[in-house]
Every structure is written in C-alpha cells, then in structure tokens.
Amino acid sequence: MDKRIYLLAIISFVVGMVELIIGGLLDLVASDLGVSLGQAGLLITVFSLAFAIAAPVLLTMTVKMERSRLMMISLAVFLAGNIVAVFSPFYSVLLVGRILAAVSGSLLIALCMTMASYIVSEEFRARAIGIVFMGISASLVLGIPIGLMLGNAFGWRAPFVLISALTLLSMAGVYFFLGKVAPKPAVPIGVQLKTLKSRKIALIQITSFLLMTGHLAFYGYLTPFLKMNMGLDGNWVSIVYLIFGIAAVIGGGLGGHLADRFGAKSVILTLVAMFGITLFALPFAAVSLPVFLFTVVIWSMLSWAVTPAIHSYLIEVTPETSDIQQTLNNSAVHMGMAFGSMIGGLMIETTSVEYNAAAGSIFIIIALGTAALSMAKKERRTAAAD
C-alpha cells in the first residue's frame, strides 16, 4: 500500500488535536483572558460551525487545484491560526485564530479522506481510509490528554505551541514525500443538498446532528464538571480524557462489528437509547470515582459506536450517493458539535454544569425519534412496493 497514506494519517492526527482540545482547557482560558466559561465554550462552537461549513464549500472552490499544493496552503493557514492562538492577548484574537484553524483544518481532513481513496489501488481503498481515521482517533486518545498535561503544566497556550511544531513537520512531510496529486472532480454543493430531498436520508442526517448536540452539551464542559463537581485536579482530568479516548476507539470498532452482524437499523436504535440513558446517568455516577469512570467508559464507547452504524445505514439506503452522504454527515456532526457546545455554554451560564448532561440527553431522545422515523419511512415504502 502507498506509504503516503501514513503521512495523511499524521496530518489528520494534528488537525484532530485542535478541535476539542480547548474543551479541556476552558477554565484556564477563561481565567487568563477574563471571560466566563460560557464565553470560552463559544470557542468550540465557532470552530465546529466553521469546520462544518468550510469543507464542502472549499472543496468545490478548489476543485481544479493540484492537491499537494492545496494541502501546503491549507497547512500554512492552519499554522497561522495556531500561532495566533499562542500569542493572542485578547479573547477576540483567539476567536480569529480558532476560525482560521477550523476553516483550514476542515479542508485538510477532507483532502486527507479524498486523497486516501484515490492514491491507492481499489483493493486497498477501505484500509487506506481506515488508517486516516486512525489518525483522528489517535488525536483523541493521545493528543488531547497530552495537550491537557502541557496546558496544566505550562499554561493553556503550550498545546498550541506543540500543534504549531507538528504542523511544521507535516508541511515538511508534504513538501518532501507527498509528490504531485492530480485533483479529482468534486460534486457541486447543489447536487449534494438535493440528496436530502429523501426524508429517510434527511432524518438520519438530523439524527447525527442531534446526537452530537446532546453529546457536546456535556462533553464540551467535562473539565469544569470534573473540577467543580468532583474536585479533581488537572492530572486526574487528563486521565479521565485518556480513558474516554481509549474507550471511544474501542467503541468505534465495536459499533462497526455490531452493525455488520445485527444490521445497522437495530444497532442504531439500541445504541442511541443506551447512549441517552448513560449520558443522563453521568452526574448521578459522580458520587464515586470508580463508578463514574465505569460510566464514562460506557458513555464514550456508545458515543463512537453509533457512527459506523449510521454510515452503514447511509450506504444501505443510498449506495449510489454514499460518498456524498459521508461528506454531508461530517457537516451534520460538526454542526451538532457547534450547537451542542452553545447549548452547554448557555446551561453553565444560567444554571449549573451538573445539568448539562440532562439537557444533552433530551437531544438524544429526540435523535432516537428521528432515527426511528427514518427507518419506519423506509419500511413503509418497501412494504408498499411489495
């Protein structure tokens, strides 16, 4: 298999670190820049919103550009965004840096995914995409806990120094090893959006949006919860994130296996229901650290286990436009992250962080309903056709 795939995985790892790392540093950022936790949480909201919108738009705008050159330009903008974060004296400047990193990062992930699918032969295509996904997974398992440890030891800017250094190494890798890669025709945004005329597709995309909204309403503010409600210090917070990351990767693999064995529809409905119950139970499990950590493992596994099943369902429902649906699903997920972090910020500003999980579980319940409606719609059509 083409060794350049591993370079794409490294780039995905670096980008993956940036998106959610700020969630673990919210209290440090808020204290240093003189803003509230809710305002600091908007750094996640704005990032995710820009990430969701930018990728399909930029891919269409740059359809004719040679891929290696485009990746170098994107990495340069990504580097600039993180350098702005390192030296930002005010909240507004940090916000600009986050937007720069989000816009360029979304294009980088999209480039990594699309390039992985066509710089290798067809027999290695699925494996290549899986390796790139491993880069994103590794950023959750290793990158975020390492970033938190650096942040707690040297201040919240330190992780962005590390990310900037890794970005420079990635640029060197692209320059010396990637070589020229011809562009592949992109699907116009209008064509992509037309696929949402199918109600069953639209409903399952809405399901992904709602799931991530519910998840980020609590996950985006996990650090304040751990420190304020459980009295954990920075090192323990890093350990919790590490446990979460390992469980998430295991959950992603388990979700794909369950979907293959039992069918995507039944797995989606079962896992979403369990996800909602577990999220709601998290604050109650905080009475004991071992019980809480066990609940975190279940919550984390479920949060990632649903995604492979949803992807399988999209392929099953619309095999002819499955590539488009993966792109739209990625946008739906990041829109959910943006909305969820905003909801979580409003909760922590108006009530208390301990209620964030309950607010998030409401969105999970609604997601269960939209998933069921999507599947019921398909079954009625199939029955009518018979």
C-alpha positions, 0 to 999 in steps of 0.5 A, a space after each residue: 500500500 502507498 506509504 503516503 497514506 501514513 503521512 495523511 494519517 499524521 496530518 489528520 492526527 494534528 488537525 484532530 488535536 485542535 478541535 476539542 482540545 480547548 474543551 479541556 482547557 476552558 477554565 484556564 482560558 477563561 481565567 487568563 483572558 477574563 471571560 466566563 466559561 460560557 464565553 470560552 465554550 463559544 470557542 468550540 462552537 465557532 470552530 465546529 460551525 466553521 469546520 462544518 461549513 468550510 469543507 464542502 464549500 472549499 472543496 468545490 472552490 478548489 476543485 481544479 487545484 493540484 492537491 499537494 499544493 492545496 494541502 501546503 496552503 491549507 497547512 500554512 493557514 492552519 499554522 497561522 491560526 495556531 500561532 495566533 492562538 499562542 500569542 493572542 492577548 485578547 479573547 477576540 484574537 483567539 476567536 480569529 485564530 480558532 476560525 482560521 484553524 477550523 476553516 483550514 483544518 476542515 479542508 485538510 481532513 477532507 483532502 486527507 479522506 479524498 486523497 486516501 481513496 484515490 492514491 491507492 489501488 481499489 483493493 486497498 481503498 477501505 484500509 487506506 481510509 481506515 488508517 486516516 481515521 486512525 489518525 483522528 482517533 489517535 488525536 483523541 486518545 493521545 493528543 488531547 490528554 497530552 495537550 491537557 498535561 502541557 496546558 496544566 503544566 505550562 499554561 493553556 497556550 503550550 498545546 498550541 505551541 506543540 500543534 504549531 511544531 507538528 504542523 511544521 513537520 507535516 508541511 515538511 512531510 508534504 513538501 518532501 514525500 507527498 509528490 504531485 496529486 492530480 485533483 479529482 472532480 468534486 460534486 457541486 454543493 447543489 447536487 449534494 443538498 438535493 440528496 436530502 430531498 429523501 426524508 429517510 436520508 434527511 432524518 438520519 442526517 438530523 439524527 447525527 446532528 442531534 446526537 452530537 448536540 446532546 453529546 457536546 452539551 456535556 462533553 464540551 464542559 467535562 473539565 469544569 464538571 470534573 473540577 467543580 463537581 468532583 474536585 479533581 485536579 488537572 492530572 486526574 482530568 487528563 486521565 479521565 480524557 485518556 480513558 474516554 479516548 481509549 474507550 471511544 476507539 474501542 467503541 468505534 470498532 465495536 459499533 462497526 462489528 455490531 452493525 455488520 452482524 445485527 444490521 445497522 437499523 437495530 444497532 442504531 436504535 439500541 445504541 442511541 437509547 443506551 447512549 441517552 440513558 448513560 449520558 443522563 446517568 453521568 452526574 448521578 455516577 459522580 458520587 464515586 470515582 470508580 463508578 463514574 469512570 465505569 460510566 464514562 467508559 460506557 458513555 464514550 464507547 456508545 458515543 463512537 459506536 453509533 457512527 459506523 452504524 449510521 454510515 452503514 445505514 447511509 450506504 444501505 439506503 443510498 449506495 449510489 450517493 454514499 460518498 456524498 452522504 459521508 461528506 454531508 454527515 461530517 457537516 451534520 456532526 460538526 454542526 451538532 458539535 457547534 450547537 451542542 457546545 452553545 447549548 452547554 455554554 448557555 446551561 453553565 451560564 444560567 444554571 449549573 454544569 451538573 445539568 448539562 448532561 440532562 439537557 444533552 440527553 433530551 437531544 438524544 431522545 429526540 435523535 432516537 425519534 428521528 432515527 426511528 422515523 427514518 427507518 419506519 419511512 423506509 419500511 413503509 415504502 418497501 412494504 408498499 412496493 411489495 
